[in-house]
């Protein structure tokens, strides 16, 4: 009941879960893409500010050094030259000279020779921001400090310089200059709103960076990447519709399988298996669906749905019932040591009916020392738990043999070889098809060599030419099956062609 409920729940909600997963993953991808572009834009803006401001400050230094260094100890001459320099630069508000310890201004274009103290906490910075100028109270000022002839040279720079160096403001990010504990943008001190900050570059005077908020990033995505996000939404809707249709188609197929089981549309076929000397030694039992309207339905079209829906166990039981009904008839005798191979997959291992069916077949085969071979298909990987392997080990201890069907084409064949005692490897038809005159046969050779080293029997499937038969015989393959020997046939035809007939 729990398995059925889970299956129904998955069938109902899988399309929605898949669509939401696509939507969330796609939205995250769009956001990450937008964030990457936003970071690139922020770095470019910050570097532009850095280069502009650095170039401006360097020009101040170059202009001041020759004209002011000669008069640094003569206050009147210093003021005269400093005012001439300030007249040629609209951003210089004042030029001052102070003590070497950076605490007091001794000479200034504003205060003359009257001493003025500087804020001690920022006196060590080469470029600083003062919200309240010591020379012009109630005004903010930028200060550039340079050592000169045992003194400190100070440029008072108008805050309007920030308007000149910052590019047009973007709504989604803030570019700023960091001076001490202040972050400045074109409008002044950056507010304390929570932001994500990125420092881009730094020099001896200042550092630059940019910041954005999560809300601004989402707005940026909405305005700049709306088309991409709409594509994600369309993709999520398409995934939802596709899965709904697939599950509906599988549900319809499962319903048809149930009807087919009820109406006896499934039939057991058998393909003979021969030793490399050409002696009949066994047969692989195959399921065939013969629909009254659609005709023959290939196994690949319904086996997967039967496994997912749990109906594979009923199909297996149909094969067993038909085998028992046909091969248990009076007078029919299987060859001594004859083996019957039946495919099983991982979902069947969890059902008790598998043991019941296998025991019935083993009892039928016992009088002629026949062997039941469970050919483990790899369409669905066996769960790594003791219960599944316990079923296989129990059947093996009771005389059954384990074969890996279509070896090398499914889930983790080599892992299976280490987890269970496999008796036989069946070489897949796709590998046998590679055997032709002048072609390379490395894969087949390696599989045969692997089986030989592990002490396993080999069966080659899909043998269709005399050349393939001769090659496989030469390589020492133990058993062969394929159209070259016999096609799959109904049980009645197999009995008539290969087994002694009961007396009339």
C-alpha positions in Angstrom: 0.0 0.0 0.0 2.8 2.4 0.8 4.5 1.8 -2.5 1.2 2.3 -4.4 0.5 5.5 -2.5 4.1 6.8 -3.1 3.7 6.0 -6.8 0.5 7.9 -7.0 1.9 10.8 -5.1 4.9 11.0 -7.5 2.7 10.7 -10.5 0.6 13.5 -9.3 3.3 15.9 -8.1 6.4 15.1 -10.2 5.5 17.5 -13.0 4.9 20.3 -10.5 8.1 19.6 -8.6 10.1 19.3 -11.8 8.7 22.6 -13.1 9.4 24.4 -9.8 12.9 23.0 -9.8 13.5 24.3 -13.3 12.0 27.7 -12.4 14.1 28.1 -9.2 17.3 26.8 -10.9 16.7 29.0 -13.9 15.9 32.1 -11.8 19.0 31.5 -9.7 21.0 31.2 -12.9 19.5 34.5 -14.2 20.3 36.2 -10.9 23.9 34.9 -10.9 24.3 36.1 -14.5 22.9 39.5 -13.6 25.0 39.7 -10.5 28.2 38.9 -12.6 27.3 41.8 -15.0 26.5 44.1 -12.1 29.9 43.3 -10.5 31.6 44.0 -13.7 29.8 47.3 -14.1 30.6 48.2 -10.5 34.3 47.4 -11.0 34.4 49.5 -14.1 32.7 52.4 -12.4 35.0 52.2 -9.4 38.1 52.1 -11.5 36.9 55.1 -13.5 36.5 57.0 -10.2 39.9 55.8 -9.0 41.7 56.9 -12.1 40.0 60.3 -12.2 40.6 61.1 -8.6 44.2 59.8 -8.6 45.0 61.8 -11.6 43.6 65.0 -10.0 45.5 64.5 -6.8 48.7 63.8 -8.7 48.2 67.0 -10.7 47.9 69.0 -7.4 51.2 67.5 -6.2 53.0 68.3 -9.5 51.7 71.9 -9.5 52.6 72.5 -5.8 56.0 71.0 -5.6 58.1 73.5 -7.6 56.2 76.7 -6.7 55.6 76.2 -3.0 58.6 74.2 -1.9 60.8 77.3 -2.2 58.7 79.5 0.1 57.5 76.9 2.6 59.3 78.8 5.5 58.1 82.3 4.4 54.4 82.6 5.3 53.6 85.8 3.2 55.4 84.4 0.2 53.7 81.1 0.7 50.3 82.7 0.9 50.9 84.7 -2.3 52.1 81.7 -4.3 49.4 79.5 -2.9 46.6 81.9 -3.9 48.0 82.1 -7.4 47.9 78.3 -7.6 44.3 78.2 -6.2 43.1 80.7 -8.8 44.0 78.3 -11.6 42.2 75.3 -10.0 38.4 75.6 -9.3 38.5 72.7 -6.8 41.2 74.1 -4.4 39.6 76.0 -1.6 42.7 76.6 0.5 46.4 75.7 0.7 48.0 75.6 4.2 51.3 74.7 5.8 51.5 72.9 9.1 53.8 71.4 11.7 55.6 68.1 10.9 53.4 66.3 13.6 50.3 67.2 11.6 48.5 68.7 14.5 48.6 72.4 13.8 48.3 74.7 10.7 50.8 77.6 10.9 50.1 79.4 7.6 47.0 79.3 5.3 45.4 81.2 2.4 42.3 81.5 4.7 43.6 82.2 8.2 46.9 83.7 7.3 49.6 83.1 9.9 47.1 82.4 12.8 47.6 78.8 14.1 44.7 76.4 13.7 44.5 72.8 15.2 43.6 69.8 13.1 41.5 66.8 14.3 44.1 64.4 15.8 42.3 61.2 15.0 42.6 61.7 11.2 46.0 63.5 11.2 47.8 60.4 9.9 45.8 60.1 6.7 47.2 61.5 3.6 43.8 62.2 2.1 40.9 62.8 4.5 37.4 64.1 4.8 36.4 66.6 7.4 32.6 67.1 7.9 33.4 70.4 9.7 36.4 72.4 8.4 38.7 73.9 11.1 39.2 76.9 8.8 35.7 77.4 7.5 33.2 76.2 10.2 30.0 74.3 9.3 31.4 73.3 5.9 32.7 69.9 4.8 36.1 69.8 3.1 38.5 67.3 1.6 42.1 67.5 2.8 45.2 66.4 0.9 48.2 66.2 3.1 51.8 66.1 1.7 55.2 66.2 3.5 57.3 69.2 2.3 60.6 70.4 3.7 60.0 69.1 7.3 56.5 70.5 7.2 53.0 69.3 6.2 51.4 70.9 3.2 47.5 70.8 3.1 45.2 71.3 0.2 41.7 72.1 1.1 39.6 70.7 -1.8 36.1 71.6 -2.6 33.6 68.7 -2.2 32.3 69.6 -5.7 35.3 67.6 -6.9 33.3 64.5 -6.1 30.6 65.6 -8.6 33.3 65.8 -11.3 34.9 62.4 -10.8 31.9 60.2 -10.2 30.0 59.0 -13.3 26.2 59.4 -13.6 24.6 57.6 -10.7 23.2 54.1 -11.4 20.0 53.2 -9.5 21.2 49.7 -8.8 24.7 50.3 -7.3 26.6 53.0 -5.4 30.2 53.8 -6.3 32.2 55.4 -3.5 35.6 56.6 -2.3 36.7 55.4 1.2 38.6 58.0 3.3 39.2 56.7 6.7 35.9 55.9 8.3 33.9 57.7 5.6 32.5 56.4 2.3 31.8 59.3 -0.1 29.8 59.4 -3.3 28.9 62.3 -5.5 26.3 63.6 -3.0 28.6 63.3 0.1 28.8 60.7 2.8 27.1 57.4 1.9 24.2 56.6 4.2 24.2 53.6 6.6 21.7 51.5 4.6 22.7 47.8 4.7 24.6 47.0 1.5 26.9 44.4 0.0 30.3 46.1 -0.4 33.2 45.4 -2.8 36.5 47.1 -2.6 38.0 47.4 -6.1 41.3 49.4 -5.8 43.4 51.3 -3.3 46.5 53.6 -3.3 48.3 55.7 -0.8 45.5 58.3 -0.7 42.2 56.4 -0.8 40.4 53.3 -1.8 37.4 52.9 -4.1 34.6 50.4 -4.2 31.0 49.9 -4.9 27.9 48.5 -3.1 24.5 47.2 -3.9 21.5 45.9 -1.9 19.6 42.7 -2.5 16.5 44.8 -3.5 18.5 46.8 -6.0 19.9 43.5 -7.5 16.4 42.2 -7.9 15.3 45.4 -9.5 18.3 45.2 -11.8 17.3 41.6 -12.8 13.7 42.7 -13.3 14.6 45.6 -15.6 17.6 44.2 -17.5 17.0 40.5 -17.5 13.2 40.2 -17.6 13.3 38.5 -21.1 15.7 35.8 -19.8 13.5 35.1 -16.8 10.5 34.9 -19.0 12.3 32.2 -21.0 12.9 30.3 -17.8 9.2 30.5 -17.0 8.3 29.3 -20.5 10.8 26.4 -20.1 9.3 25.5 -16.7 5.8 25.4 -18.2 7.0 23.2 -21.1 8.7 20.8 -18.6 5.5 20.7 -16.7 3.4 20.0 -19.8 5.8 17.4 -21.1 5.9 15.5 -17.9 2.2 15.6 -17.5 1.8 14.1 -21.0 4.5 11.5 -20.4 3.0 10.4 -17.1 -0.5 10.4 -18.6 0.9 8.3 -21.5 2.6 5.9 -19.0 -0.6 5.7 -16.9 -2.6 4.8 -20.0 0.0 2.2 -20.9 -0.1 0.8 -17.4 -3.9 0.6 -17.8 -3.5 -1.2 -21.1 -1.0 -3.6 -19.5 -3.6 -4.4 -16.8 -6.2 -5.1 -19.4 -3.8 -7.2 -21.4 -3.0 -9.3 -18.3 -6.7 -9.8 -17.6 -7.4 -10.8 -21.2 -4.5 -13.1 -21.7 -2.7 -11.0 -24.3 0.8 -11.8 -22.9 2.6 -14.9 -24.1 5.8 -16.7 -23.2 8.2 -17.2 -26.0 11.5 -19.0 -25.8 14.8 -18.6 -27.7 16.9 -21.8 -27.7 20.5 -21.6 -26.4 23.2 -23.9 -27.8 26.6 -25.0 -26.7 29.5 -23.9 -28.9 29.4 -27.5 -30.3 25.8 -26.8 -31.4 24.0 -28.9 -28.8 20.7 -27.5 -27.3 21.4 -26.7 -23.7 18.8 -24.2 -22.6 16.5 -21.4 -23.5 15.8 -17.8 -22.7 12.1 -17.1 -21.8 10.8 -13.9 -23.3 7.5 -12.0 -22.8 5.5 -11.1 -25.9 2.4 -8.9 -26.0 0.1 -9.6 -28.9 -2.7 -7.0 -28.9 -5.9 -7.8 -30.8 -5.9 -4.4 -32.5 -2.3 -3.1 -32.3 -0.7 -6.4 -33.0 2.7 -7.2 -31.7 3.9 -4.7 -29.2 7.7 -4.8 -28.6 8.9 -5.3 -25.1 10.9 -2.1 -25.1 7.5 -0.3 -25.4 6.0 -1.6 -22.2 8.7 -3.3 -19.9 9.8 0.0 -18.4 6.3 1.1 -17.6 5.6 -2.4 -16.1 8.7 -2.1 -13.8 7.7 1.4 -12.6 4.1 0.4 -12.0 4.9 -2.9 -10.2 3.2 -5.0 -13.0 6.4 -6.6 -13.9 5.8 -9.2 -11.2 2.4 -10.1 -12.7 4.1 -10.5 -16.1 6.8 -12.7 -14.6 4.0 -14.9 -13.0 2.3 -15.2 -16.4 5.6 -16.5 -17.9 5.9 -19.0 -15.0 2.3 -20.2 -15.3 2.6 -20.7 -19.0 5.9 -22.6 -18.6 4.5 -24.9 -16.0 1.4 -25.5 -18.1 3.4 -26.4 -21.2 6.5 -28.1 -19.9 4.7 -30.1 -17.2 2.6 -32.0 -19.7 3.0 -35.8 -19.5 5.6 -37.2 -21.8 7.6 -33.9 -22.3 11.1 -34.3 -21.1 13.7 -31.5 -21.1 17.3 -32.5 -21.8 19.4 -33.3 -18.8 20.9 -30.2 -17.4 18.7 -27.9 -19.4 18.6 -24.4 -18.1 15.7 -21.9 -18.3 16.7 -18.2 -18.3 14.2 -15.6 -17.2 14.8 -11.9 -16.9 14.4 -10.2 -13.5 14.9 -6.6 -12.5 15.5 -4.7 -9.3 11.8 -3.9 -8.5 10.9 -7.7 -8.5 13.4 -8.4 -5.7 11.2 -6.6 -3.2 8.2 -8.8 -3.9 7.7 -12.2 -2.1 5.9 -13.6 -5.2 9.3 -13.8 -7.0 10.4 -16.6 -4.6 7.2 -18.5 -5.0 7.4 -18.4 -8.8 11.1 -19.4 -8.8 10.5 -22.3 -6.4 7.8 -23.6 -8.8 10.1 -23.5 -11.8 13.0 -25.1 -9.8 10.6 -28.0 -8.8 9.7 -28.5 -12.4 13.3 -28.6 -13.6 14.6 -30.8 -10.8 13.7 -34.2 -12.3 16.0 -33.6 -15.2 18.7 -31.8 -13.2 17.6 -28.6 -14.9 18.7 -25.2 -13.7 16.9 -21.9 -13.3 19.0 -19.0 -14.5 17.9 -15.6 -13.3 19.1 -13.1 -15.9 19.5 -9.8 -14.0 18.7 -6.9 -16.3 20.3 -3.5 -15.6 17.5 -1.2 -16.7 17.0 -0.3 -13.1 19.9 -0.3 -10.7 19.7 -2.7 -7.8 19.4 -0.7 -4.5 22.4 -1.2 -2.3 20.6 -2.9 0.6 20.8 -6.3 2.2 17.2 -7.3 1.4 17.6 -7.3 -2.4 20.9 -9.1 -2.3 19.4 -11.5 0.3 16.8 -12.7 -2.2 19.4 -13.4 -4.8 21.6 -15.2 -2.3 18.7 -17.3 -1.1 17.8 -18.5 -4.6 21.4 -19.1 -5.4 21.7 -21.3 -2.3 18.7 -23.3 -3.5 20.3 -24.1 -6.8 19.5 -21.2 -9.1 22.2 -19.4 -11.0 22.7 -15.7 -11.5 23.5 -14.1 -14.9 24.2 -10.5 -15.9 22.1 -9.9 -19.0 23.3 -7.5 -21.7 26.6 -7.1 -19.8 28.2 -3.7 -20.1 25.2 -1.7 -21.3 23.3 -0.9 -18.1 24.0 0.1 -14.5 27.3 -0.6 -12.9 27.9 -4.1 -14.1 31.4 -4.3 -12.6 30.0 -3.2 -9.2 27.5 -6.1 -9.4 30.3 -8.6 -10.0 31.9 -7.6 -6.7 28.6 -7.6 -4.7 27.1 -11.0 -5.7 28.4 -14.3 -6.9 27.5 -14.1 -10.6 27.7 -17.4 -12.5 27.3 -16.1 -16.1 27.9 -13.1 -18.3 25.7 -12.6 -21.3 27.5 -10.7 -24.0 25.1 -8.1 -25.5 24.1 -8.2 -29.1 25.5 -4.7 -29.7 29.0 -6.1 -29.0 28.5 -9.3 -31.0 27.5 -7.1 -33.9 31.0 -5.7 -33.9 32.4 -9.1 -35.0 33.0 -8.9 -38.7 35.8 -9.6 -41.1 38.5 -6.9 -40.7 36.9 -5.2 -37.7 38.2 -4.8 -34.2 36.8 -7.1 -31.5 38.5 -5.7 -28.5 35.3 -5.3 -26.4 34.1 -8.8 -27.0 37.6 -10.2 -26.3 37.9 -8.3 -23.1 34.5 -9.5 -21.8 35.4 -13.1 -22.6 38.7 -12.7 -20.9 37.1 -11.1 -17.8 34.6 -13.9 -17.5 37.3 -16.5 -17.9 39.5 -14.9 -15.2 36.5 -14.8 -12.8 35.5 -18.4 -13.6 32.1 -17.4 -15.2 30.2 -19.0 -18.0 29.8 -16.8 -21.1 26.8 -16.6 -23.4 26.9 -14.6 -26.6 23.5 -13.1 -27.6 22.4 -12.0 -31.1 24.6 -14.3 -33.1 23.5 -13.8 -36.7 26.3 -14.9 -39.1 28.5 -17.9 -39.6 31.6 -15.7 -39.1 30.4 -14.6 -35.7 29.7 -18.2 -34.7 33.1 -19.4 -35.8 34.9 -16.5 -34.1 33.0 -17.0 -30.8 33.7 -20.7 -30.9 37.4 -20.0 -31.4 37.4 -17.6 -28.5 35.9 -20.3 -26.3 32.5 -18.8 -25.6 30.5 -21.4 -23.7 27.0 -20.9 -25.2 25.4 -19.0 -28.1 22.0 -17.8 -29.1 20.7 -15.7 -31.9 18.8 -15.7 -35.2 21.6 -17.8 -36.8 20.4 -20.7 -34.7 16.8 -20.0 -34.0 14.4 -17.1 -33.4 12.2 -16.7 -30.3 9.2 -18.9 -30.7 6.0 -19.8 -28.8 6.4 -22.5 -26.2 4.3 -24.9 -28.3 6.6 -24.5 -31.3 9.6 -25.1 -29.1 8.2 -28.3 -27.7 7.3 -29.5 -31.2 10.7 -28.7 -32.7 13.1 -29.6 -29.9 11.5 -31.8 -27.3 10.3 -35.4 -27.5 6.6 -35.5 -28.3 4.2 -37.3 -25.9 2.7 -40.5 -27.3 -0.4 -40.0 -29.5 
